[in-house]
Amino acid sequence: MTKSHSSGQKAAPSAVESASPGSEKQRRSLRVQQLSQFALDESLRKRVSSSSRKRTQTLNVGGGIDRSSSKSIRFESTKTADATKVRTAGSKSSTNRTTFSELDDPLQPNSSCALNSSIATEEDAGDPPASGSSNSHAYRRLEASFFHCDALELAPMLLGKLLRRDEVILQITEVEAYRPNDTACHARVGKTARTQPLFGPAGHAYVYLCYGMHVMLNVVADRVDVGAAVLIRACSPVAGIKTIQTRRGQVTEKPVLLTGPGKVGQALGLTTEWTNHPLYSPGGLEILDAPKAEKVLVGPRVGIDYAEPRDVAALWRFALADTPWVSAPRSTLRPISDE
């Protein structure tokens, strides 16, 4: 985990290599192979999603927020055949792209986040609609099984998902993976009073204090006792903007409000008492479902110079491509390519 911006992981065998019993190991291995093949499918790369949604309060991609009187948040995803109409982020040069072969593990590129988030005020954030509602996909809580995978697989899957606590809803825009045998992971020191939740059930929160002042939120991944997690590095506001600004002490609607793990923890009003909290349970702090992210950037993690060179160079940082709500440095991020 980043010295100041990361989550812990334990020096234990990787999830793919140490799964047991044998049938489970074979299942995981086959799954990763299938994801890799799926990622290399040329047709998937050319499929682009765009979102279409009735909205009155829309998050401006340029960093501003348009406001109006609507008190509903709706997320809908539609597809368009004209990929040229979708704005691309980062260099288009093939020399500035990351291929899947460069990553330690084959990853499936998540379908680009075609999610336009309306910004609602505190009174607008209500309970998720019933499962039969047309809005049920956007507000469905993720099940515990969603988190039962390698942290490197879980990290890009979390992009675009929603974090909710009280009236505040945030969209996850940037994450980092921390894994077993990772010298940047807190799990490398073994189980302590602070790191115990890191070895607990997947889908639970691992919250720790960095430099005695920054509260860092991580999502535990993999199996019990593995020691792996995903750090939430940045988010964009979806609801509760006034509360976010008050907690942050900043009256701004620009990305600086939420681009950094400590800022995310502060915006959610978290303390270390939230560590080990199940993020798939209703109430409190929870992660809600949303459309998959399709266009993803990848790069090395931030602030882990103390780790081994191989871990410093590992491309285990992921971010949504089409958003300014990403922390610095952005220059080290490149588009994932299947070429």
N, C-alpha and C positions, 0 to 999 in steps of 0.2 A: 504494500500500500504506500501511497505517496507519503512522504514524511509528514507533509501537512495536508495532503489532499487525497489519501488513498485508503483502501480497505484492506483488511488483513486476510492472509491466506497461509495455510500451513504447509510445512515441508513434508508432505505425504505424497504417495503415488497419485498420479493424475486420475481423474474420474474415468477416463476412457481405458486406462491401463489397469486400474485396480478394481474394477467392478467385479462383484462376486454375487452369486456363484458363477460358474462357467457360462451358463445360458445368458445371464445378465450381461456378462462381458461381451459375448458374441452379439447380443442385441444392440448394445451401445455402439460397438464397432460398425455393425451394419448400418445403423442410423447415421453415423457420421459420414460413411461412404455414400449413402443416399443423398445426404445434404450436399455433399461435394458435387455429385453428379447433377443434382438439381441446379446448383449454383452455376455450373458450366453450360447449362442449357441456353443456347443463343436466343431462343424465343423469349425466355424470361427477361433477359437484359433489355429487350426491346419493348417490353410491356411497361407502360408508364401509367400511373394512376394520378388522377387529379380529383380534388374534392369539390363537391357542389353542395352547398348548404344554405338554407335560409338563415340569414343572420342580420343582426342589427348592430352588434358590438363585435367588431372584427379585429383580430390581432394583426397589425400592419407588419409585413415582413421587413420593412425598412426600420423597424424598431419602435414605431409609435403605436398608439391604440385608438381606434375609432370607437366612439361610444354612442349609444342610443338607449331607448327605453325598453327594449326586449328583456324579458326575464326568463329566458330559456336558453339552454345550451344544447345544440344538436350537432351531431357529427355524422356525416354521410360520405360514402366514398363511391365515386363513379370512375369509369375508365374512358379514356379518349384514345383514338387511333393515331392522333397527330402528336407524336412525341416532340416535334419541333416547337410546339407551343409551350412546353414546360421549361422553365428557367433552370439551367444547370449551374452547379456550384463548383468552384475549383477549376483548375486548368483542364482543358480538353486534350491536351497533348498526351499521347500514350506514354511518354517518358516520365510523366508525373502521376502515373496511375499505379495502384498496388494490385498485383495479381493474387489470386487465392493461393498460388504455390508459394508466395512469400510468407504466408502465415504459418505458424507452427501446426495449426490444426485447420482442416478444411471447414469453411463456414458457408452457411447459406445466406445470401444477401436478402435481407428482409425487404418486402415490397415497399417502395418509397412511401413515407408517411404523407398520405393525402388527407391531412387533418387540419382543417381551419378551425381555430379555437376562438369562440367568442369570450370576451372578458365580462364576467358578471360580478356584481357587487355582493356583499356579504349576505344580504337577504335572499339572493337568487339561488344560492347553493342548497338544494334540497336533497332528499333521499333519492337513490337511483330508481328509475322507473321499473315497473314490473317487467318480468322476462318477456311478456307478450308484446311489450311496447316496441314501436319502431325505433326507439332510442336505446333499446336494451343492450345492443352491442357496445356502445360507447361507455355505458356505465356498469357493465357486468364485472363483478370482482373476479380477479384471476384466481384460479383454483390452486391449491397447494402443489399439485402435481406439475404445474407450469414451471416451477422453480427447481425441480429435481433433474438438473442437468449440469454439465461442466460450466464453470463460470464464463469461459470463453464463448460458449454457445448461448448462454443466457444474456450476456451483455448486450449484443445487438438486438436481441428479442425485446428488451426493455425500452428501446428507443420508441418514442411516440406514445408510450403508455402514460397513464395519469396517476399522479400522487394526490391523495386527498386527506386533509386533516381539517376538521371543523368546516368553516366556510371557504377555506383556501383549496384550490385545485391547481396543480402544476402539470405541465406536459414535460416528460423527460426528454431532453435533447442531447445529452452527452453522458457517457459512462466510461468506466475503466474496469477491466477484469483482473482479479487477483486469484491465483491458483495454488495448488499444492506444489512443493518444490520450487516455489517462487520466492527469491530472496527479498522481494519488495513487499511481501505479504506479512501481516502481523502474525499469522499462524506459524511463521518460522521459529518463533520463540516458544512455541508450545502453548498449552492451556494455562491461562492466568485468570485472575478475577476479571480483568478487562476483556480478554480474548475468548472467554468461555462461550459466549453466544455465537462466535464465528464457527465453532465446531458443532453447533446445534442444528435443528431442523431447517431445511431449505425453505425459503419464503419468509423467514423471520428477519427482523432488523438487527443489524450490528451497528450500534451508535457509540462513537467514542469522541473524546475531546482532544483536539490537536493544538499543540502549543498553549494549552491551558485556556483557549478562548474560542476556537472554531469547533462547532458540533458537526460531525461528519456522518452522513447516513449511507449505510451499505445494505445491500440485499444478499442474504446468505444463499449460497448455491450448493448443488451437489448433495452428497449423502452425509448423514451424521458422522462426525469425527474426521471428515476430510479436511475441513478448514479452507473454505473458498468463498468468495463473495464478489459482488459488483458494486463499485462506488458510484454514487450519483453525483456527477460533476457539475451539471448545469441543467436548468429547466427554463421554460417560458410560462408566463402567467395565463391561466384560463379563467379563474374566478377568484374573488376576494382580493382584488388589487389594492384596496385601501388598507386592509389588514396586513398585506405583504409589505407595503410601503411603511406602515407604522412599525412593524417588527424590524425592518431593515434600517429604519431611520433615514430613508431616502425618498423624497417625493419626486420620483422619476418613473418613466415608463419605458426606459431604454434598457437594452440587454444587460448593462452593468448591474442591474437590480438582482439578477439571478444567475450570473455566469461565474460560478465558483462553488465548490462543495460546501464551504462554510456559509455562503450566502443562502444556499438551499435550506440548510438546517435551520438557519435563523428565520427565514421566511415561513417555515412550517412551525416555528415556535418549539423546536425540539430541545430536549435535554438528554443526558445519558440514561435517564430513567426509561426511555423508550427502547433501549437495547433489549433484544430478545422478543420484541413484540411481533406477533404474527401479522404480516401485511396482507393476508388473504382473508382476514376476519372482518366482519362489519363493524363500523364505528372506530373511533380513534384515528389511527393512521393506516391507510389502506392503498393498494394499487389497483386501479381499474383498467379494464381492457380498452383498447382503441385500435384502429387500423394499423397494420404492419408498416414499418418503415421500409421504403423501397430504395431510396438513394442514401447511401451511408458513406461517411468518411472514416478513414482509419489511420492510426499513427501511433507513435510511442507514447507511453504514459508520462505524466508530468510529476516533477519533484521527487524522483527516486534515484538520485545520483549515488546514493549509498549502496544500491543493489549491485549484483553481479552484472558485468557488461551485457551478457546475453539477455538478462531480464530488463535492463535499461532500454535495449534496442527492440524488445518484443513489441509487435504492433497490436497492443491490447487495449487501445483507446478508441472508442467509437463515438460518432456524432452524426446527427441529422445534417444532410447536405444543404437543404434549402431553408436555412434559418440563420439569423444573426445571433441567436441565443446560444452561443458556444464560447467557452472560456479560452483564454490565451494559454499557449500560443496556438493560433489557428494555422499558421504557416507550415506546421509539421504534419498536418492532416492531408490525406490524398484520397481521391475517390477509389472505392473498391471496384475492381474490374475483373471480369471473367475471361478477359482476353489473354 
